[in-house]
Amino acid sequence: DKIVSTRIEGRLIEFRKMRSSYAHYVDKVAGLHEKADKQKAKSKQVPKTASPRLANKLERNVVKLSGAEEAHDDYGRSLLLYIDEVTTTYWKDFVPLLHMFMKFSMNGASDTSVVMRRLEKVDAILKKSEIGVTGRLEALKSSPPE
């Protein structure tokens, strides 16, 4: 139980890092696109283009975004498959424990039954004794003091 939850927590931490990296590149590429669009609007060249430096930077970050997205999606899928496997098969690990608990309970009930039958015999013997079930105290209460 602890091993599985530790593995899932570790993978979730790693997935959050990947999601953060992916979000970073999404924001960065969006910002670079905005810059490029502004440069194109201000450009006086006939085919309106952004500066080569900005275009190169945008291209590099688009490649990084693509890699981050692929890694994020692949790791996310594998994490979901692992969680699905754990949740669909985990109950199978519980069945033997449940069976052992039921056997333990049945054995305990059986032992209790044996003790109760013996106590019934003891109770029958006590009822037949000369003291009786009420005991000596009732007899002393009703008799005069000596």
Salt bridges, closest charged atoms under 4 A:
ASP73 OD1 - HIS72 ND1 3.15
ASP74 OD1 - ARG77 NH2 2.74
ASP123 OD2 - LYS127 NZ 3.49
GLU138 OE2 - LYS141 NZ 3.77
